[in-house]
Amino acid sequence: MYSSPAYHQRYSWRPLFRLLLLLVSITAGLLLIWLIGVLLTNQQLSSTPHVLAAQNSLAAKTTQDTQTGAVAQTEQSSVNAGSTSMPSCTSGLYKQPQTMAADQLSNGLTTVIAKPVLYTVHGNTIAEIRQNIRSCNARQQVTGRYHATTAYSLSWSYATIANNGACSASRVKVAIAISQYLPAPWLDATASTAAQTIWANYHRNLVAHENGHVERDLRYANELLLALQSLQAPCSNFAAQATIITDSYVHLLNSNNQLYDIQTDHGAAQGAIL
């Protein structure tokens, strides 16, 4: 019997379609396994330029157990810069944010945002300023090849209340400390008018980008507080559930900061480019 070409075209794609479905199913399964692994495993994340160090500890408090934890993160921004061998900046002393002992604080969210530490770039023209940013040893020690940094330190604490084998969190405390290292908004008095104008625009956009990191840090700290406050689980695995929550929010915060930097090219797409 004669079969038209259309007949073969109609049925010849089915094996390929089944293969594609199989590949999609396998990929989805692997992604699910990976996600579960992320949620269930205490992990230390490290990437350039981001630095993450996480630590959890268990402390006894009267007749209840109090879970405490802490995590620190640094976000940095870059713009294009030239190079020179002559250091040409002055800088304040920058320190990473100190991790607060959350269990010693009041219930709820505690935020400490330090006054930004500034470094002053010297130069009369934009070309000189670019070179001097690049050669600023004080800045290099803090931010490497970047022009600014925003760092956070996050800690948490909670106690458990048991009721017929079911546990919930009480006295939940989340604390976040944030510090920034930024170029100063001013230039030398001898800088040209054109350089002053360009610098003012660059600096405004750079600070706006860094403050975007601050907003994300504060938002996820508050969401972690709400998640712990609403946690209820069997006492037998309550601590494990709480660990999943804290690890998840730390991972989400760091991922969101990284995505923000990718989307904005570390502030360049927001106009923080010199």
Protein Blocks (a to p, Z undefined) as FASTA:
>chain_A
ZZdfklmmmmmmmmmmmmmmmmmmmmmmmmmmmmmmmmmpccdddddfbdcdddddddde
hjbccddddddddddddddddddfbdcbddddddddddddfklmcehjdddddddddddd
edjbfklmmmmmmmmmklmmmnomafbdcddddddddddddeehiacdehiacddddddd
dddfbdcfkbcfklmmmmmmmmmmmmmmmmmmmmmmmmmmmmmmmmmmmpccdfklmmmm
mmmmmmmmmmmmmmmmmmmmmmnonolmnopaZZ
